[in-house]
Amino acid sequence: SFAEAVPAALRDRIDALLGPGVVAAEAMLLDAATVKSADELADARHATWIAEQGYLRMLEILRPGIREYELAGDLLCHMKTLGSPDNFFLMSAAQHNQAVRSPGRRIIERGDIVLAEITPVYNNQFSQICRTVVLGPPTDIVRERFALLQTAMAAGQKAAKAGSSVAAAAAAMNGVITEAGFGNYCRPPYMRVRGHGLGNVSSQPGDIGEDNPMTLQSGMVFVMHPNQYFPDSGYLLCGEPVVIGDQGALALSTSSAQLDQVKA
């Protein structure tokens, strides 16, 4: 908020100039920009395309022996050439991931599950895709758990229609995972939220969780991701940017998340 972002001394000067009765009104701006304009939606689609191109580049160059930060650096440079000046990027690898994190010095090995949360910006509009790739053949357990996330994603997209609530969409995703016997993992520290806003002006509808009662509106854009830790497979990523419509949430990506494999 304005009160939190502005230093106290500057805030006192503003209060002195404007007089008593000044109240924070950033909520008006956030609410007014909740639904994306046609131009903003086009920018979100283009940012999504950049993210997908970055992931395709990752599949091309991923190999045993490369360090996480080397892979990340190549992807960031590649996406800059496509028009994204900035990118919030998480990418990590392990045989059994506890979560996704910032890339480090770890050398990627055969059998690693590589997680990538790719969030480029285009014309100040962010987008995000969440992807999982295995360096070598995935185990049956990893295949089964990833398929569960795909089912949860589909349930969330169906529930996230205009007029329904954010909470209902999150509950639909949690319900799939709970029904499979992993309800105890549908809360921190095993997962945080099932998605979040993708703003330039507004980050509405905020976090996608069962405690968010906000009503979804046609034209809202956010990332939906039932990313999840499982005790037998580790943490897996599966998520797409979506736009809300009357029939549900439509992915902005050209292809949905798959459990990809790179030969090692």
Phi and psi in degrees as GROMACS dihedral restraints (atoms count N, CA, C in turn):
[ dihedral_restraints ]
;  ai    aj    ak    al  type     phi  dphi    fc
    3     4     5     6     1   -60.3    20    10
    4     5     6     7     1   -45.3    20    10
    6     7     8     9     1   -61.1    20    10
    7     8     9    10     1   -34.3    20    10
    9    10    11    12     1   -81.1    20    10
   10    11    12    13     1   -30.5    20    10
   12    13    14    15     1   -83.3    20    10
   13    14    15    16     1   -28.9    20    10
   15    16    17    18     1   -93.0    20    10
   16    17    18    19     1   133.2    20    10
   18    19    20    21     1   -57.3    20    10
   19    20    21    22     1   148.9    20    10
   21    22    23    24     1   -58.8    20    10
   22    23    24    25     1   -41.0    20    10
   24    25    26    27     1   -63.1    20    10
   25    26    27    28     1   -42.3    20    10
   27    28    29    30     1   -67.8    20    10
   28    29    30    31     1   -38.9    20    10
   30    31    32    33     1   -62.4    20    10
   31    32    33    34     1   -39.3    20    10
   33    34    35    36     1   -64.8    20    10
   34    35    36    37     1   -38.6    20    10
   36    37    38    39     1   -65.6    20    10
   37    38    39    40     1   -40.6    20    10
   39    40    41    42     1   -63.6    20    10
   40    41    42    43     1   -43.0    20    10
   42    43    44    45     1   -61.8    20    10
   43    44    45    46     1   -39.0    20    10
   45    46    47    48     1   -66.9    20    10
   46    47    48    49     1   -37.3    20    10
   48    49    50    51     1   -73.1    20    10
   49    50    51    52     1   -39.3    20    10
   51    52    53    54     1   -91.6    20    10
   52    53    54    55     1   -15.8    20    10
   54    55    56    57     1    87.2    20    10
   55    56    57    58     1   179.7    20    10
   57    58    59    60     1   -70.4    20    10
   58    59    60    61     1   161.1    20    10
   60    61    62    63     1    88.2    20    10
   61    62    63    64     1     5.5    20    10
   63    64    65    66     1   -75.0    20    10
   64    65    66    67     1   129.2    20    10
   66    67    68    69     1  -126.8    20    10
   67    68    69    70     1   151.6    20    10
   69    70    71    72     1   -67.7    20    10
   70    71    72    73     1   135.0    20    10
   72    73    74    75     1  -130.8    20    10
   73    74    75    76     1    21.7    20    10
   75    76    77    78     1   -64.2    20    10
   76    77    78    79     1   -22.9    20    10
   78    79    80    81     1   -61.2    20    10
   79    80    81    82     1   -32.5    20    10
   81    82    83    84     1   -62.2    20    10
   82    83    84    85     1   -42.7    20    10
   84    85    86    87     1   -68.0    20    10
   85    86    87    88     1   -42.8    20    10
   87    88    89    90     1   -62.2    20    10
   88    89    90    91     1   -43.2    20    10
   90    91    92    93     1   -67.2    20    10
   91    92    93    94     1   -39.0    20    10
   93    94    95    96     1   -65.8    20    10
   94    95    96    97     1   -28.3    20    10
   96    97    98    99     1  -102.3    20    10
   97    98    99   100     1    15.8    20    10
   99   100   101   102     1   -61.0    20    10
  100   101   102   103     1   -44.8    20    10
  102   103   104   105     1   -92.0    20    10
  103   104   105   106     1   130.9    20    10
  105   106   107   108     1   -72.8    20    10
  106   107   108   109     1   140.9    20    10
  108   109   110   111     1   -72.9    20    10
  109   110   111   112     1   170.5    20    10
  111   112   113   114     1   -60.8    20    10
  112   113   114   115     1   -39.0    20    10
  114   115   116   117     1   -68.2    20    10
  115   116   117   118     1   -41.9    20    10
  117   118   119   120     1   -63.9    20    10
  118   119   120   121     1   -40.0    20    10
  120   121   122   123     1   -64.6    20    10
  121   122   123   124     1   -39.9    20    10
  123   124   125   126     1   -63.1    20    10
  124   125   126   127     1   -40.4    20    10
  126   127   128   129     1   -65.2    20    10
  127   128   129   130     1   -38.8    20    10
  129   130   131   132     1   -63.6    20    10
  130   131   132   133     1   -39.9    20    10
  132   133   134   135     1   -64.1    20    10
  133   134   135   136     1   -40.8    20    10
  135   136   137   138     1   -69.2    20    10
  136   137   138   139     1   -39.1    20    10
  138   139   140   141     1   -62.1    20    10
  139   140   141   142     1   -36.0    20    10
  141   142   143   144     1   -65.6    20    10
  142   143   144   145     1   -41.3    20    10
  144   145   146   147     1   -59.9    20    10
  145   146   147   148     1   -42.4    20    10
  147   148   149   150     1   -61.0    20    10
  148   149   150   151     1   -42.9    20    10
  150   151   152   153     1   -60.5    20    10
  151   152   153   154     1   -43.0    20    10
  153   154   155   156     1   -66.4    20    10
  154   155   156   157     1   -38.2    20    10
  156   157   158   159     1   -65.6    20    10
  157   158   159   160     1   -36.7    20    10
  159   160   161   162     1   -62.7    20    10
  160   161   162   163     1   -40.6    20    10
  162   163   164   165     1   -67.9    20    10
  163   164   165   166     1   -39.5    20    10
  165   166   167   168     1   -61.1    20    10
  166   167   168   169     1   -38.3    20    10
  168   169   170   171     1   -62.8    20    10
  169   170   171   172     1   -40.0    20    10
  171   172   173   174     1   -60.4    20    10
  172   173   174   175     1   -43.1    20    10
  174   175   176   177     1   -64.7    20    10
  175   176   177   178     1   -30.8    20    10
  177   178   179   180     1   -70.5    20    10
  178   179   180   181     1   -39.6    20    10
  180   181   182   183     1  -105.8    20    10
  181   182   183   184     1    -8.8    20    10
  183   184   185   186     1   -64.1    20    10
  184   185   186   187     1   130.2    20    10
  186   187   188   189     1  -160.2    20    10
  187   188   189   190     1   159.0    20    10
  189   190   191   192     1   -62.5    20    10
  190   191   192   193     1   142.3    20    10
  192   193   194   195     1   100.5    20    10
  193   194   195   196     1   -16.7    20    10
  195   196   197   198     1   -84.7    20    10
  196   197   198   199     1   142.4    20    10
  198   199   200   201     1   -82.4    20    10
  199   200   201   202     1   153.5    20    10
  201   202   203   204     1   -54.9    20    10
  202   203   204   205     1   -46.7    20    10
  204   205   206   207     1   -67.9    20    10
  205   206   207   208     1   -28.5    20    10
  207   208   209   210     1   -68.1    20    10
  208   209   210   211     1   -42.9    20    10
  210   211   212   213     1   -63.1    20    10
  211   212   213   214     1   -46.2    20    10
  213   214   215   216     1   -62.3    20    10
  214   215   216   217     1   -42.3    20    10
  216   217   218   219     1   -61.9    20    10
  217   218   219   220     1   -40.7    20    10
  219   220   221   222     1   -62.9    20    10
  220   221   222   223     1   -44.7    20    10
  222   223   224   225     1   -64.7    20    10
  223   224   225   226     1   -42.2    20    10
  225   226   227   228     1   -63.3    20    10
  226   227   228   229     1   -43.1    20    10
  228   229   230   231     1   -63.8    20    10
  229   230   231   232     1   -41.2    20    10
  231   232   233   234     1   -62.4    20    10
  232   233   234   235     1   -43.2    20    10
  234   235   236   237     1   -72.1    20    10
  235   236   237   238     1   -26.2    20    10
  237   238   239   240     1   -65.0    20    10
  238   239   240   241     1   -37.7    20    10
  240   241   242   243     1   -66.8    20    10
  241   242   243   244     1   -19.1    20    10
  243   244   245   246     1   -92.5    20    10
  244   245   246   247     1     0.4    20    10
  246   247   248   249     1   109.3    20    10
  247   248   249   250     1    10.5    20    10
  249   250   251   252     1  -104.1    20    10
  250   251   252   253     1   108.2    20    10
  252   253   254   255     1   -75.4    20    10
  253   254   255   256     1   -16.0    20    10
  255   256   257   258     1  -145.7    20    10
  256   257   258   259     1   155.9    20    10
  258   259   260   261     1  -156.7    20    10
  259   260   261   262     1   119.5    20    10
  261   262   263   264     1   -82.6    20    10
  262   263   264   265     1   115.1    20    10
  264   265   266   267     1  -132.2    20    10
  265   266   267   268     1   120.9    20    10
  267   268   269   270     1  -113.2    20    10
  268   269   270   271     1   134.9    20    10
  270   271   272   273     1  -157.0    20    10
  271   272   273   274     1   122.3    20    10
  273   274   275   276     1  -149.1    20    10
  274   275   276   277     1   163.3    20    10
  276   277   278   279     1  -141.1    20    10
  277   278   279   280     1   144.0    20    10
  279   280   281   282     1  -167.9    20    10
  280   281   282   283     1   163.5    20    10
  282   283   284   285     1   -70.9    20    10
  283   284   285   286     1   -30.0    20    10
  285   286   287   288     1  -145.0    20    10
  286   287   288   289     1    95.2    20    10
  288   289   290   291     1   -74.6    20    10
  289   290   291   292     1   135.3    20    10
  291   292   293   294     1   -83.6    20    10
  292   293   294   295     1   -30.2    20    10
  294   295   296   297     1  -171.4    20    10
  295   296   297   298     1   175.0    20    10
  297   298   299   300     1   -91.6    20    10
  298   299   300   301     1   146.6    20    10
  300   301   302   303     1  -147.0    20    10
  301   302   303   304     1   177.6    20    10
  303   304   305   306     1   -67.5    20    10
  304   305   306   307     1   146.4    20    10
  306   307   308   309     1   -64.7    20    10
  307   308   309   310     1   141.7    20    10
  309   310   311   312     1  -126.9    20    10
  310   311   312   313     1  -153.6    20    10
  312   313   314   315     1   -90.6    20    10
  313   314   315   316     1    -0.3    20    10
  315   316   317   318     1   -58.9    20    10
  316   317   318   319     1   136.0    20    10
  318   319   320   321     1   -85.2    20    10
  319   320   321   322     1   125.3    20    10
  321   322   323   324     1   -72.8    20    10
  322   323   324   325     1   136.2    20    10
  324   325   326   327     1  -120.6    20    10
  325   326   327   328     1   162.3    20    10
  327   328   329   330     1   -61.0    20    10
  328   329   330   331     1   136.9    20    10
  330   331   332   333     1    92.4    20    10
  331   332   333   334     1    -8.8    20    10
  333   334   335   336     1   -67.3    20    10
  334   335   336   337     1   145.7    20    10
  336   337   338   339     1   -98.4    20    10
  337   338   339   340     1   116.2    20    10
  339   340   341   342     1  -101.0    20    10
  340   341   342   343     1   125.4    20    10
  342   343   344   345     1  -106.5    20    10
  343   344   345   346     1   138.5    20    10
  345   346   347   348     1  -139.0    20    10
  346   347   348   349     1   120.1    20    10
  348   349   350   351     1  -110.6    20    10
  349   350   351   352     1   105.3    20    10
  351   352   353   354     1  -109.1    20    10
  352   353   354   355     1   119.9    20    10
  354   355   356   357     1  -133.3    20    10
  355   356   357   358     1    77.4    20    10
  357   358   359   360     1   -81.9    20    10
  358   359   360   361     1   164.9    20    10
  360   361   362   363     1  -120.4    20    10
  361   362   363   364     1   144.9    20    10
  363   364   365   366     1  -142.1    20    10
  364   365   366   367     1   123.3    20    10
  366   367   368   369     1    52.0    20    10
  367   368   369   370     1    41.9    20    10
  369   370   371   372     1    70.2    20    10
  370   371   372   373     1     8.1    20    10
  372   373   374   375     1  -108.4    20    10
  373   374   375   376     1   122.9    20    10
  375   376   377   378     1   -88.5    20    10
  376   377   378   379     1   155.5    20    10
  378   379   380   381     1  -141.6    20    10
  379   380   381   382     1   169.4    20    10
  381   382   383   384     1  -154.1    20    10
  382   383   384   385     1   135.7    20    10
  384   385   386   387     1  -122.6    20    10
  385   386   387   388     1   150.1    20    10
  387   388   389   390     1  -121.6    20    10
  388   389   390   391     1   122.1    20    10
  390   391   392   393     1  -132.4    20    10
  391   392   393   394     1   151.3    20    10
  393   394   395   396     1  -130.3    20    10
  394   395   396   397     1   130.0    20    10
  396   397   398   399     1  -136.7    20    10
  397   398   399   400     1   141.7    20    10
  399   400   401   402     1  -108.0    20    10
  400   401   402   403     1   134.7    20    10
  402   403   404   405     1   -89.1    20    10
  403   404   405   406     1    89.0    20    10
  405   406   407   408     1   114.2    20    10
  406   407   408   409     1  -178.6    20    10
  408   409   410   411     1   -71.5    20    10
  409   410   411   412     1   131.2    20    10
  411   412   413   414     1   -73.6    20    10
  412   413   414   415     1   152.3    20    10
  414   415   416   417     1   -74.3    20    10
  415   416   417   418     1   163.0    20    10
  417   418   419   420     1   -61.1    20    10
  418   419   420   421     1   -37.4    20    10
  420   421   422   423     1   -62.9    20    10
  421   422   423   424     1   -44.9    20    10
  423   424   425   426     1   -62.7    20    10
  424   425   426   427     1   -40.9    20    10
  426   427   428   429     1   -60.2    20    10
  427   428   429   430     1   -45.0    20    10
  429   430   431   432     1   -65.1    20    10
  430   431   432   433     1   -42.5    20    10
  432   433   434   435     1   -69.7    20    10
  433   434   435   436     1   -37.0    20    10
  435   436   437   438     1   -67.8    20    10
  436   437   438   439     1   -38.9    20    10
  438   439   440   441     1   -60.9    20    10
  439   440   441   442     1   -34.1    20    10
  441   442   443   444     1   -64.0    20    10
  442   443   444   445     1   -41.0    20    10
  444   445   446   447     1   -65.9    20    10
  445   446   447   448     1   -37.0    20    10
  447   448   449   450     1   -63.0    20    10
  448   449   450   451     1   -39.5    20    10
  450   451   452   453     1   -65.2    20    10
  451   452   453   454     1   -41.1    20    10
  453   454   455   456     1   -64.0    20    10
  454   455   456   457     1   -40.4    20    10
  456   457   458   459     1   -61.4    20    10
  457   458   459   460     1   -45.0    20    10
  459   460   461   462     1   -62.8    20    10
  460   461   462   463     1   -39.8    20    10
  462   463   464   465     1   -64.4    20    10
  463   464   465   466     1   -41.0    20    10
  465   466   467   468     1   -64.4    20    10
  466   467   468   469     1   -42.0    20    10
  468   469   470   471     1   -63.6    20    10
  469   470   471   472     1   -39.0    20    10
  471   472   473   474     1   -67.4    20    10
  472   473   474   475     1   -38.1    20    10
  474   475   476   477     1   -78.2    20    10
  475   476   477   478     1   -24.5    20    10
  477   478   479   480     1   -86.7    20    10
  478   479   480   481     1    68.2    20    10
  480   481   482   483     1  -107.2    20    10
  481   482   483   484     1   158.4    20    10
  483   484   485   486     1   -56.1    20    10
  484   485   486   487     1   131.1    20    10
  486   487   488   489     1    98.0    20    10
  487   488   489   490     1   -18.4    20    10
  489   490   491   492     1   -88.7    20    10
  490   491   492   493     1   179.0    20    10
  492   493   494   495     1  -105.2    20    10
  493   494   495   496     1   158.5    20    10
  495   496   497   498     1   -57.9    20    10
  496   497   498   499     1   -41.9    20    10
  498   499   500   501     1   -58.4    20    10
  499   500   501   502     1   -38.9    20    10
  501   502   503   504     1   -65.7    20    10
  502   503   504   505     1   -39.1    20    10
  504   505   506   507     1   -65.8    20    10
  505   506   507   508     1   -43.2    20    10
  507   508   509   510     1   -64.6    20    10
  508   509   510   511     1   -40.6    20    10
  510   511   512   513     1   -63.9    20    10
  511   512   513   514     1   -35.8    20    10
  513   514   515   516     1   -63.1    20    10
  514   515   516   517     1   -42.6    20    10
  516   517   518   519     1   -68.4    20    10
  517   518   519   520     1   -45.8    20    10
  519   520   521   522     1   -61.6    20    10
  520   521   522   523     1   -34.9    20    10
  522   523   524   525     1   -62.1    20    10
  523   524   525   526     1   -40.4    20    10
  525   526   527   528     1   -62.7    20    10
  526   527   528   529     1   -44.6    20    10
  528   529   530   531     1   -71.0    20    10
  529   530   531   532     1   -37.8    20    10
  531   532   533   534     1   -64.7    20    10
  532   533   534   535     1   -43.0    20    10
  534   535   536   537     1   -61.6    20    10
  535   536   537   538     1   -28.4    20    10
  537   538   539   540     1   -81.5    20    10
  538   539   540   541     1    -0.5    20    10
  540   541   542   543     1   100.4    20    10
  541   542   543   544     1    11.3    20    10
  543   544   545   546     1  -117.1    20    10
  544   545   546   547     1    31.3    20    10
  546   547   548   549     1   -59.7    20    10
  547   548   549   550     1   -34.2    20    10
  549   550   551   552     1   -67.1    20    10
  550   551   552   553     1   -15.0    20    10
  552   553   554   555     1   -97.4    20    10
  553   554   555   556     1     2.3    20    10
  555   556   557   558     1   -89.0    20    10
  556   557   558   559     1    39.7    20    10
  558   559   560   561     1  -158.5    20    10
  559   560   561   562     1   162.1    20    10
  561   562   563   564     1   -59.2    20    10
  562   563   564   565     1   145.7    20    10
  564   565   566   567     1   -91.5    20    10
  565   566   567   568     1     8.6    20    10
  567   568   569   570     1   -83.3    20    10
  568   569   570   571     1   -24.5    20    10
  570   571   572   573     1  -155.7    20    10
  571   572   573   574     1   163.2    20    10
  573   574   575   576     1  -109.7    20    10
  574   575   576   577     1   -70.3    20    10
  576   577   578   579     1  -136.3    20    10
  577   578   579   580     1   169.8    20    10
  579   580   581   582     1   -98.1    20    10
  580   581   582   583     1    20.7    20    10
  582   583   584   585     1   144.2    20    10
  583   584   585   586     1  -176.6    20    10
  585   586   587   588     1  -168.3    20    10
  586   587   588   589     1   165.4    20    10
  588   589   590   591     1   -65.1    20    10
  589   590   591   592     1   158.0    20    10
  591   592   593   594     1  -128.5    20    10
  592   593   594   595     1    93.3    20    10
  594   595   596   597     1  -101.6    20    10
  595   596   597   598     1   168.8    20    10
  597   598   599   600     1  -119.5    20    10
  598   599   600   601     1   -57.8    20    10
  600   601   602   603     1   -84.7    20    10
  601   602   603   604     1   -46.2    20    10
  603   604   605   606     1  -122.1    20    10
  604   605   606   607     1   140.2    20    10
  606   607   608   609     1  -106.1    20    10
  607   608   609   610     1    19.4    20    10
  609   610   611   612     1   -65.3    20    10
  610   611   612   613     1   147.1    20    10
  612   613   614   615     1   -90.0    20    10
  613   614   615   616     1    19.8    20    10
  615   616   617   618     1    79.6    20    10
  616   617   618   619     1  -153.6    20    10
  618   619   620   621     1   -73.0    20    10
  619   620   621   622     1   140.7    20    10
  621   622   623   624     1   -89.7    20    10
  622   623   624   625     1    97.4    20    10
  624   625   626   627     1  -147.3    20    10
  625   626   627   628     1   165.5    20    10
  627   628   629   630     1   -71.9    20    10
  628   629   630   631     1    -8.9    20    10
  630   631   632   633     1   -97.4    20    10
  631   632   633   634     1     8.2    20    10
  633   634   635   636     1  -105.8    20    10
  634   635   636   637     1   106.9    20    10
  636   637   638   639     1   -85.5    20    10
  637   638   639   640     1     1.8    20    10
  639   640   641   642     1   -55.2    20    10
  640   641   642   643     1   139.2    20    10
  642   643   644   645     1   -81.9    20    10
  643   644   645   646     1   131.6    20    10
  645   646   647   648     1   -76.3    20    10
  646   647   648   649     1   140.3    20    10
  648   649   650   651     1  -118.0    20    10
  649   650   651   652     1   147.2    20    10
  651   652   653   654     1   -59.8    20    10
  652   653   654   655     1   128.9    20    10
  654   655   656   657     1   100.3    20    10
  655   656   657   658     1    -7.1    20    10
  657   658   659   660     1   -66.4    20    10
  658   659   660   661     1   144.5    20    10
  660   661   662   663     1  -126.1    20    10
  661   662   663   664     1   131.7    20    10
  663   664   665   666     1  -158.2    20    10
  664   665   666   667     1   169.7    20    10
  666   667   668   669     1   -94.1    20    10
  667   668   669   670     1   135.3    20    10
  669   670   671   672     1  -113.0    20    10
  670   671   672   673     1   122.5    20    10
  672   673   674   675     1  -147.7    20    10
  673   674   675   676     1   106.2    20    10
  675   676   677   678     1   -78.0    20    10
  676   677   678   679     1    47.1    20    10
  678   679   680   681     1   -59.7    20    10
  679   680   681   682     1   140.4    20    10
  681   682   683   684     1  -155.4    20    10
  682   683   684   685     1   141.6    20    10
  684   685   686   687     1   -91.8    20    10
  685   686   687   688     1   133.2    20    10
  687   688   689   690     1  -120.2    20    10
  688   689   690   691     1   141.3    20    10
  690   691   692   693     1   -66.0    20    10
  691   692   693   694     1   -24.0    20    10
  693   694   695   696     1   -98.6    20    10
  694   695   696   697     1   -20.9    20    10
  696   697   698   699     1  -114.7    20    10
  697   698   699   700     1   -17.6    20    10
  699   700   701   702     1    86.4    20    10
  700   701   702   703     1  -171.0    20    10
  702   703   704   705     1   -78.9    20    10
  703   704   705   706     1   136.5    20    10
  705   706   707   708     1  -130.9    20    10
  706   707   708   709     1   148.1    20    10
  708   709   710   711     1  -113.0    20    10
  709   710   711   712     1   137.5    20    10
  711   712   713   714     1  -157.5    20    10
  712   713   714   715     1   108.4    20    10
  714   715   716   717     1  -166.8    20    10
  715   716   717   718     1   153.7    20    10
  717   718   719   720     1  -138.2    20    10
  718   719   720   721     1   152.5    20    10
  720   721   722   723     1   -75.6    20    10
  721   722   723   724     1   140.3    20    10
  723   724   725   726     1  -132.4    20    10
  724   725   726   727     1   156.2    20    10
  726   727   728   729     1  -119.8    20    10
  727   728   729   730     1   135.5    20    10
  729   730   731   732     1   -80.6    20    10
  730   731   732   733     1   136.2    20    10
  732   733   734   735     1  -134.2    20    10
  733   734   735   736     1  -176.5    20    10
  735   736   737   738     1   -69.1    20    10
  736   737   738   739     1   -25.4    20    10
  738   739   740   741     1  -101.4    20    10
  739   740   741   742     1    -1.3    20    10
  741   742   743   744     1   139.0    20    10
  742   743   744   745     1  -166.0    20    10
  744   745   746   747     1   -98.3    20    10
  745   746   747   748     1   123.4    20    10
  747   748   749   750     1   -99.5    20    10
  748   749   750   751     1   127.2    20    10
  750   751   752   753     1   -67.8    20    10
  751   752   753   754     1   139.4    20    10
  753   754   755   756     1   -84.3    20    10
  754   755   756   757     1   -16.9    20    10
  756   757   758   759     1   -74.3    20    10
  757   758   759   760     1   154.1    20    10
  759   760   761   762     1   -81.2    20    10
  760   761   762   763     1   -21.9    20    10
  762   763   764   765     1  -143.6    20    10
  763   764   765   766     1   141.3    20    10
  765   766   767   768     1   -79.3    20    10
  766   767   768   769     1   161.1    20    10
  768   769   770   771     1   -60.9    20    10
  769   770   771   772     1   132.2    20    10
  771   772   773   774     1  -122.7    20    10
  772   773   774   775     1   159.6    20    10
  774   775   776   777     1   -81.9    20    10
  775   776   777   778     1    96.6    20    10
  777   778   779   780     1   -85.4    20    10
  778   779   780   781     1   159.1    20    10
  780   781   782   783     1  -135.2    20    10
  781   782   783   784     1   134.9    20    10
  783   784   785   786     1  -114.2    20    10
  784   785   786   787     1   129.9    20    10
  786   787   788   789     1   -65.5    20    10
  787   788   789   790     1   138.6    20    10
